[in-house]
Structures are given as structure tokens and as C-alpha cells.
Amino acid sequence: MRAQIIGTGSYLPENIATNDFLSTIVDTNDEWISSRTGIHSRHLVSEHETSASMAYEAAKKALDDAHMKPEDLDLIIVATCTADTLVPSTACDIQGRLGADRAAAFDLNAACSGFIYALSTADSFFQSGMYKNALLVGVETLSRIVDWNDRSVCVLFADGAGAAVVEAADTGLMACSLGSDGNKSNALIVKNRENHNPFVPEEKPMDFLYMNGPEVFKFAVKTVPKSILKTLDDAGLTPEDVDLFLLHQANLRINQSIAHKLKISMDKFPCNMDHCGNTSGASIPLLLDEVRQKGMIKSGDTIVLAGFGAGLTWGSAVLTWK
Ligand SMILES: CC(C)(COP(=O)(O)OP(=O)(O)OC[C@H]1O[C@@H](n2cnc3c(N)ncnc32)[C@H](O)[C@@H]1OP(=O)(O)O)[C@@H](O)C(=O)NCCC(=O)NCCS
């Protein structure tokens, strides 16, 4: 039995920050941001929105779409690197809010590859026979961990949530591959901790997200095409067999380079970073829900999902739509 996606949902905060708005906060401009990244605007949480509140809203929509009651859920996995609390997990928070009384729940942190890791984890549970369905949520409040004085970072990252309900079925996920390179962990890092242990010298109170942009860019355009080709090969497919490639939405130029390397038209690479920015673990399920709402996926389509980001981590999956 393999993981089949049977419902999707998403949530974006109401606040929209355009590039012009950001140029009133830091020394930047719409031309620089648009041309280097493809991002025109992004959604940012208000003081009353949290990772858990967004995850809950996206999850409710995915469950409605799947015609599934929360109490029938076996498992909840939340992919996030910006949980509201270190413990308990965001997954436990939304399990309680949903009333998903039977479900085991945990968070998983693989940064922008998190949704692929969550899908692969659910699929493994299905193959083992332990569970028959799962709610997967990708959610981030990256606005909480970026330095709003650092123009090289604050223009890129944003907030939102995407969710999918998956169940064990005869068709669905065909192949999946995951990878990581911890030797490059400093390329994208958030040391967001205080340490008041009396044996440890006082640390500075807050370290925001640091990123070596060009290094992450090179990693993505080199690693993701290889990962996709391996996954397709494992499924006995080639890039030409794929109807849609839904990639992590970090930068339009990264996705254009990946499409070019796979020799596939950008028409098959829908993007939403123009109005969502980079929402890390949320970006793939957010995009999946958006293209579904636009009617861009039909039964029997072959879809590739691929993520890449901090860790460094990457992952890709190929599936047949129900
Ligand atoms: C971040 C990124 C857009 C930067 O683009 P780049 O072409 O590599 O730009 P550089 O970092 O070389 O900076 C070029 C110049 O723009 C400036 N700059 C940086 N941010 C700017 C901003 N928001 N507005 C205006 N200028 C900016 C830099 O200070 C630098 O100026 P200098 O040449 O005078 O020193 C690009 O490296 C990237 O997209 N990397 C991948 C990041 C990513 O996707 N991360 C998430 C992965 S999950």
C-alpha cells in the first residue's frame, strides 16, 4: 500500500507585505527583489496568528476536501522549523484543536524539504501496515526568525500553511528519495536559543536566520535535478512522463534552472512565490492546494514534488493523482 493524497487545504495570513512596503523598512526596492527572486509580495502573520492556528485552518480544509472526520485520523505529522513551542509539538496542538482523538502526532524538522519527508514517513507507516491514513501539514511563521533589519533575508521569507490528507491505497506515491548534507549546515542556520546554564557563558539573546544565499542557490540547482531524476528512474519514468513539477518556492531562478536541466518547459513548473514568498515547509502543500483549486490537476496525472533547504536537506517524490 502506498500514500495517496485524497484532500488538500491551505491558509495564508491576511496581512500582505509588498516589495514596495518592504522598501519602507529596509534599503531595497521592487526591481531588485522581483528580478533576483520572482517574489512580488508575501503574507505575514498578525499578532493573533501562530503556526498552530494556521496549521489548524489548513488542516480543517484538507479534511473537508477529503470528506474525512478528525476522529478517523490515525496520524498527524507537522513539518515545520518554526513551531510556536519547542514542546509540545504543533502536531499535538492541532490534534487537540481538531479533536483527532485516535491520532498519534509529532513534528518533523527538515526545513524546506519537510513536506517530502512527512509524505515519505506516512508512506512508510502505510507500507508497514501500522496506519491507514494521515494528516500532513507544512506550516511556518518565518517572520518570527528573520532579522527585519537584514535586507538580504527579510525580503525572501514568509508565513503560511498547507495540508494534505493521505491514505493507504493501491496507487499514489510511486517513488521517493531523501537526502541531507550536514557538512553544509552553516549555509542556512537559525541558532535561536538562549542558554542560562550556570556552566555556560552567557550567549547573546537572539540569533536570527543566517543564510549564505549564493551557496544555497548553487546547492539547489545542482542537487534537485539529480534527486528528481533518481526518483523518476526508481519509478521507471523520465521527466517527459511528468504532468506537473511542484517545487519548493524559494526563488524563480532556481526553479527555472532546474526546469532547464531537466529539459522541461516552465509551463509544467507552476510557481506561487510571486505572491507567497518562501514559506519553507509550507511551500509545497500550499502550491499543491493552489494548483488544485485552479483545476490544474486531473485524475491519473503524474506529479513530481521536490524540496530543498536547511540541513542541508532535499527530497523528491513522484505520485499518480487519484
Ligand atoms: C539571496 C539571493 C536572492 C541573492 O542574490 P545574489 O544575486 O546572489 O545577490 P548577492 O548576495 O550576491 O548580493 C548582491 C548585492 O545585492 C545586495 N542586496 C542583498 N539583498 C538586497 C536587497 N533585498 N535589496 C537590494 N540589494 C540587496 C547585496 O548587499 C549585494 O550588494 P554588493 O554587491 O554591493 O555587496 C540568491 O543568492 C538566492 O536566491 N539564493 C538562494 C536563497 C534561497 O533560496 N534560500 C532558501 C532556500 S530554502
The ligand as a MOL file (V3000), in Angstrom:
LIG
                    3D

  0  0  0     0  0            999 V3000
M  V30 BEGIN CTAB
M  V30 COUNTS 48 50 0 0 0
M  V30 BEGIN ATOM
M  V30 1 C 19.5770 35.5530 -1.8440 0
M  V30 2 C 19.7850 35.7780 -3.3370 0
M  V30 3 C 18.4600 36.2380 -3.9550 0
M  V30 4 C 20.8150 36.8670 -3.5120 0
M  V30 5 O 21.0260 37.0940 -4.8920 0
M  V30 6 P 22.5030 37.2810 -5.4330 0
M  V30 7 O 22.3900 37.6240 -6.8610 0
M  V30 8 O 23.2680 36.0660 -5.0530 0
M  V30 9 O 22.9550 38.5670 -4.6430 0
M  V30 10 P 24.2240 38.7630 -3.6980 0
M  V30 11 O 24.0040 38.0310 -2.3970 0
M  V30 12 O 25.4490 38.4280 -4.4980 0
M  V30 13 O 24.1530 40.2900 -3.4260 0
M  V30 14 C 24.2860 41.1810 -4.4900 0
M  V30 15 C 24.1500 42.5790 -3.9620 0
M  V30 16 O 22.7770 42.8610 -3.6460 0
M  V30 17 C 22.7020 43.4120 -2.3350 0
M  V30 18 N 21.4310 43.0230 -1.7390 0
M  V30 19 C 21.1510 41.9390 -0.9730 0
M  V30 20 N 19.8600 41.9590 -0.6280 0
M  V30 21 C 19.3060 43.0430 -1.1950 0
M  V30 22 C 18.0190 43.5860 -1.1960 0
M  V30 23 N 16.9820 42.9920 -0.5630 0
M  V30 24 N 17.7980 44.7210 -1.8880 0
M  V30 25 C 18.7920 45.3310 -2.5390 0
M  V30 26 N 20.0410 44.8700 -2.5560 0
M  V30 27 C 20.3040 43.7390 -1.8990 0
M  V30 28 C 23.8760 42.8360 -1.6020 0
M  V30 29 O 24.2150 43.6490 -0.4900 0
M  V30 30 C 24.9410 42.8540 -2.6720 0
M  V30 31 O 25.4470 44.1490 -2.7660 0
M  V30 32 P 27.0310 44.4040 -3.0620 0
M  V30 33 O 27.2730 43.7470 -4.3980 0
M  V30 34 O 27.1270 45.8770 -3.0680 0
M  V30 35 O 27.7290 43.7140 -1.9400 0
M  V30 36 C 20.2620 34.4950 -4.0410 0
M  V30 37 O 21.5780 34.1770 -3.6320 0
M  V30 38 C 19.3840 33.3350 -3.7380 0
M  V30 39 O 18.2330 33.3190 -4.1440 0
M  V30 40 N 19.9150 32.2990 -3.0810 0
M  V30 41 C 19.1320 31.1670 -2.6930 0
M  V30 42 C 18.4320 31.5350 -1.4340 0
M  V30 43 C 17.3210 30.6480 -1.1380 0
M  V30 44 O 16.5110 30.3700 -1.9920 0
M  V30 45 N 17.2510 30.2170 0.1140 0
M  V30 46 C 16.2280 29.4140 0.6090 0
M  V30 47 C 16.4610 28.0110 0.2550 0
M  V30 48 S 15.3050 27.0630 1.0470 0
M  V30 END ATOM
M  V30 BEGIN BOND
M  V30 1 1 1 2
M  V30 2 1 2 3
M  V30 3 1 2 4
M  V30 4 1 2 36
M  V30 5 1 4 5
M  V30 6 1 5 6
M  V30 7 2 6 7
M  V30 8 1 6 8
M  V30 9 1 6 9
M  V30 10 1 9 10
M  V30 11 2 10 11
M  V30 12 1 10 12
M  V30 13 1 10 13
M  V30 14 1 13 14
M  V30 15 1 14 15
M  V30 16 1 15 16
M  V30 17 1 15 30
M  V30 18 1 16 17
M  V30 19 1 17 18
M  V30 20 1 17 28
M  V30 21 1 18 19
M  V30 22 1 18 27
M  V30 23 2 19 20
M  V30 24 1 20 21
M  V30 25 1 21 22
M  V30 26 2 21 27
M  V30 27 1 22 23
M  V30 28 2 22 24
M  V30 29 1 24 25
M  V30 30 2 25 26
M  V30 31 1 26 27
M  V30 32 1 28 29
M  V30 33 1 28 30
M  V30 34 1 30 31
M  V30 35 1 31 32
M  V30 36 2 32 33
M  V30 37 1 32 34
M  V30 38 1 32 35
M  V30 39 1 36 37
M  V30 40 1 36 38
M  V30 41 2 38 39
M  V30 42 1 38 40
M  V30 43 1 40 41
M  V30 44 1 41 42
M  V30 45 1 42 43
M  V30 46 2 43 44
M  V30 47 1 43 45
M  V30 48 1 45 46
M  V30 49 1 46 47
M  V30 50 1 47 48
M  V30 END BOND
M  V30 END CTAB
M  END
